[in-house]
Amino acid sequence: MRLANIRTIKEANSYLNEVYLKKHRERFAIEAEIEKSAFIPILEVVNLDDHFFMNETRKVKNDHTFSYKGAIYDLERSSTNYSGAEVNIRSYPCGKVSYFINEEEVKLRESNSLAI
């Protein structure tokens, strides 16, 4: 764009749409072998939350708590000793957050967000 003496965003957008993309398409575009779309609808049995989430891990302390984003979370009482285990914190695009230890979902106690 510097070679084309472009100085503003408006000029850049115009250059991209009228010059660059035209040349790019002429050089790299190829015709589809089949005109029909290759996209198929996703099956209703597929839960996208099982595939799209951000995962962070924390270590469970001896008192069955862990810290995350400036708060301390307390695991629900259980007969299993989770001390020293890694808890996987899964944050989903919808805002839901789930907690897993060894691929088993664990719940938090009601008073779960004590400030650090």
HELIX and SHEET records of a PDB file:
HELIX    1   1 ILE A    9  TYR A   15  1                                   7    
HELIX    2   2 LEU A   16  TYR A   20  3                                   5    
HELIX    3   3 LEU A   21  PHE A   28  1                                   8    
HELIX    4   4 LEU A   48  ASP A   50  5                                   3    
SHEET    1   A 4 MET A  54  LYS A  59  0                                        
SHEET    2   A 4 GLU A  86  SER A  91 -1                                        
SHEET    3   A 4 VAL A  97  ILE A 101 -1                                        
SHEET    4   A 4 GLU A 104  VAL A 106 -1                                        
SHEET    1   B 3 THR A  65  TYR A  68  0                                        
SHEET    2   B 3 ALA A  71  ASP A  74 -1                                        
SHEET    3   B 3 LEU A 114  ALA A 115 -1                                        
END                                                                             
